Every structure is written in C-alpha cells, then in structure tokens.
Amino acid sequence: VQLQASGGGSVQAGGSLRLSCVVSGRIFSVNGMGWYRQAPGKERELVAQIDSNSRTNYGDSVTGRFTISSDNADNTVYLQMNNLRPEDTGVYYCTADIKAPGQPRHEYWGQGTQVTVSS
C-alpha cells in the first residue's frame, strides 16, 4: 500500500493550492483520509480529515480557508487551500485509515509534499 501526494509548491500569501493524494496497492477498504502538516521546528498538526461518510474535521487555523474532499471510487483525497498565509508553510502529509489483505487496519502515511507561502 502506498500513498502518493502531489500538488505542493510555492505561492504568495493570498494564493491557492490544491493537494492530491492517491492510495495504490491491494486494499479492502479506506475508512477515512486526512492531511497533516509540519512546519520547521514545530510538531506535526492536523489540517483536515474526512471519513468514509464524507464527514469532515478541520484544524482551527484552516477552518474557512481549506476544504477537504475525497473520491472514494479512486481512493483519492484532495485539499483545496485558499487564502494561504505564510504560517501555512510546511510539509503536508496525507494519511489513510486502510484495511489491507493480511494486515490489521491501521493508518498509512504518504511521503509529504512541501508548501511554501511567501509574504
């Protein structure tokens, strides 16, 4: 099972980016997906989550600016980031709660994609 994230980059404050993350490999089910981020010198923090029923949860600092969505048929999660701020800079990691053949259900992590917002 692999999670491949893409869509990071560098933008100016007020700009937008859209991140994508696709799950590949043999799986039985994806029970929820999400995004975390880690800024230099800071702990990793939740950005957004979406469950298999499309219920969402956002970190306080991104509520109203970021939108998480998913395509369950393609096992893909998206993060639309609008009105970006310099403090949004960091490495963004996608996660997925997956049941794979021969494995207990647990959370898988992608490799991370860099987002840099300049003032």
C-alpha positions in Angstrom: 0.0 0.0 0.0 1.3 3.4 -1.0 0.1 7.0 -0.6 1.3 9.4 -3.2 0.8 13.1 -2.6 1.2 15.9 -5.1 0.3 19.5 -5.7 2.6 21.3 -3.4 4.6 24.3 -4.4 5.4 28.0 -3.7 2.8 30.7 -3.7 2.4 34.2 -2.4 0.1 35.0 0.5 -3.5 35.1 -0.5 -2.9 32.5 -3.2 -4.3 29.0 -3.6 -3.0 25.4 -4.0 -4.7 22.1 -4.4 -3.1 19.0 -3.0 -4.0 15.5 -4.1 -3.2 12.1 -2.6 -4.0 8.7 -4.1 -3.9 5.3 -2.5 -2.5 2.5 -4.5 -2.0 -1.2 -3.9 -4.2 -4.1 -2.8 -6.7 -2.9 -0.2 -10.0 -4.0 1.2 -11.2 -0.6 2.3 -10.3 3.0 3.0 -12.1 4.2 6.1 -11.0 7.8 6.2 -8.3 10.0 4.9 -6.7 13.2 6.0 -3.9 15.7 5.9 -1.4 16.8 8.5 1.4 19.3 8.2 4.7 20.0 9.9 6.4 23.4 9.9 10.1 23.7 10.7 10.7 23.4 14.4 7.1 22.6 15.2 5.1 19.5 15.9 3.0 17.8 13.3 -0.6 19.1 13.4 -3.9 18.0 12.0 -5.1 20.0 8.9 -8.2 18.2 7.9 -9.9 14.8 8.0 -12.7 13.2 6.0 -14.3 9.8 6.9 -16.0 7.3 4.6 -19.3 9.1 5.0 -17.8 12.4 4.0 -17.9 13.9 7.4 -15.1 16.4 7.8 -13.0 17.9 10.6 -10.6 20.8 10.3 -7.8 22.3 12.4 -8.8 25.6 13.9 -6.2 27.6 11.9 -7.5 26.4 8.5 -11.3 26.4 9.0 -13.0 28.5 6.4 -9.9 28.6 4.1 -9.2 24.9 3.4 -11.6 22.3 2.0 -11.0 18.5 2.1 -12.8 16.2 -0.3 -12.4 12.7 -1.5 -13.2 10.5 -4.4 -14.0 7.1 -2.8 -14.1 5.3 -6.2 -10.5 6.3 -6.9 -9.3 6.3 -3.3 -8.1 9.9 -3.6 -8.2 12.8 -1.2 -7.9 16.4 -2.1 -7.1 19.5 -0.1 -8.1 22.8 -1.6 -6.2 25.6 0.1 -7.3 29.2 -0.4 -6.2 32.5 1.1 -2.9 30.9 2.0 -0.8 32.6 4.7 2.9 32.4 5.5 2.2 30.3 8.6 0.7 27.6 6.3 4.2 26.8 5.2 5.3 23.3 5.9 5.4 19.7 4.7 1.9 18.3 4.1 1.4 14.6 4.7 -1.7 12.6 3.6 -2.9 9.8 5.7 -5.4 7.0 5.2 -7.1 4.5 7.5 -6.8 1.3 5.5 -7.7 -2.3 5.8 -5.3 -4.3 3.5 -5.2 -8.0 2.9 -3.2 -9.8 5.6 -2.7 -6.6 7.6 -4.5 -5.2 10.6 -6.5 -2.0 9.9 -4.2 1.0 10.6 -3.2 4.4 9.4 -0.8 4.7 6.4 1.2 7.9 5.7 2.4 9.4 2.4 5.8 10.9 1.8 4.9 14.6 2.2 4.7 17.5 -0.2 6.2 20.9 0.5 4.0 24.0 0.6 5.8 27.4 0.9 3.8 30.6 1.2 5.7 33.9 1.0 4.5 37.2 2.3 
